[in-house]
Amino acid sequence: MSQQLLNIAKEYGSPLYVYDSEKIIAQYNRLSKAFNKVKSLRLNYAVKALSNISILKVFNALGSGLDTVSIQEVHLGLKAGFKPENIIFTPNGVSLEEIENVAKLGVQINIDNLSILEQFGTKHPNDPVCIRINPHVMAGGNTNISVGHIDSKFGISIHQIPLLLRIVENTGMNINGIHMHTGSDILDIDVFLYASEILFETAKNFKDLQFIDFGSGFKVPYKTGDIETNIEELGDKLSKRFNEFCKEYGKELTLAFEPGKFLVSEAGVFLAKVNVVKQTTSTVFAQIDSGFNHLIRPMLYGSQHEIINISNPKGRERFYSVVGYICETDTFANNRRINEINEGDILCFKNAGAYCFTMASNYNSRYRPAEVLIHKGEAHLIRKRETFEDITRNQIEIAV
Ligand SMILES: *Cc1c(COP(=O)(O)O)cnc(C)c1O
């Protein structure tokens, strides 16, 4: 694998994102299998994790649906060949107009506030709508990524169900799904099942449901010792409970999930070249040809991506702080044990499939990286590296 990545870096340059479709397919199949006791399962890949059209096509070929948060993501999905009915639109705080435009495309919409629900229901009582509930359950410990708790901006609070029911009744609108997305990390399956019970309880208020969407939050390991969501255990327990609920409800419903990270995180790596090895009195810095403009998760979330020196995998291990080249503190790793690094070496950052390229920017007027997809063993360029023209494209020079 290392040699293949080195060859790819040589051919396409650095910094570079490289994805492996085999891993994406394996994760998709693993999740499907964990829930194979459910009669109707729908996996909607969360586009925002990694939105390259070629990646979306891999999901389309698997029979996956899509979870989208902007009309632009919807258009990417349609361009990749998805049928509108296999796309769900789960935005937060977008305008009524955007929701109407997405609904017109035939995409399933999901509304997460009472104001828009009432306006949409009044104007389009016949359009099926899913509603996003906030069960106020805290999954994971980091308030940045736990969106189900009491002061979160996401979802309609379960304490407002009576108000919600009044709106549904007054408008005569058609609620065909209910949804929750509790946060980014399911560490404790019992917490998740507890939130699911709240969703089941809420579901009983609606007669015409077709699906219940349990969102996502599947955790994948980033560094050794990290806990990972036990998908098989979750599949076992939730499927059983879901099937019981369908009996109670008197109808076969579809169980939906919308994972991003679980499906693509481990399928991606980020390759960057070491420009400078800088020895100070206390630290050895390895400075790469990138920064938080290309991979912001370590600075934004404190996430620790494993870093491997693929140019010298057998070298003696030493301690390095891996930092970037932008004019800002951009630390990827502090005093990390890595095989001896020389200038020009290629470092490989793992778990770079989700929320890495999609969060990249042009800060410091740098080009965003290229992207490569290894599909059926062969490397394909799926996004060109930017050029100076991309930096100036929309700028308008005035006479000064
Ligand atoms: C981001 C997002 C997801 C995907 O979350 P992951 O942690 O990447 O699996 C799913 N649903 C909604 C509504 C989201 O906003």
PDBQT file of the ligand as one rigid body, heavy atoms in Angstrom, charges set to zero:
ROOT
HETATM    1  C1  LIG A 501     -23.452  15.505   9.147  1.00  0.00    +0.000 C 
HETATM    2  C2  LIG A 501     -24.689  14.779   9.217  1.00  0.00    +0.000 A 
HETATM    3  C3  LIG A 501     -24.696  13.395   9.156  1.00  0.00    +0.000 A 
HETATM    4  C4  LIG A 501     -23.446  12.562   9.068  1.00  0.00    +0.000 C 
HETATM    5  O1  LIG A 501     -22.775  12.473  10.299  1.00  0.00    +0.000 OA
HETATM    6  P1  LIG A 501     -21.493  11.515  10.471  1.00  0.00    +0.000 P 
HETATM    7  O2  LIG A 501     -21.043  11.754  11.848  1.00  0.00    +0.000 OA
HETATM    8  O3  LIG A 501     -20.489  11.934   9.464  1.00  0.00    +0.000 OA
HETATM    9  O4  LIG A 501     -21.927  10.127  10.227  1.00  0.00    +0.000 OA
HETATM   10  C5  LIG A 501     -25.921  12.760   9.184  1.00  0.00    +0.000 A 
HETATM   11  N1  LIG A 501     -27.071  13.460   9.272  1.00  0.00    +0.000 NA
HETATM   12  C6  LIG A 501     -27.106  14.795   9.340  1.00  0.00    +0.000 A 
HETATM   13  C7  LIG A 501     -28.408  15.497   9.408  1.00  0.00    +0.000 C 
HETATM   14  C8  LIG A 501     -25.923  15.506   9.321  1.00  0.00    +0.000 A 
HETATM   15  O5  LIG A 501     -25.960  16.843   9.389  1.00  0.00    +0.000 OA
ENDROOT
TORSDOF 0
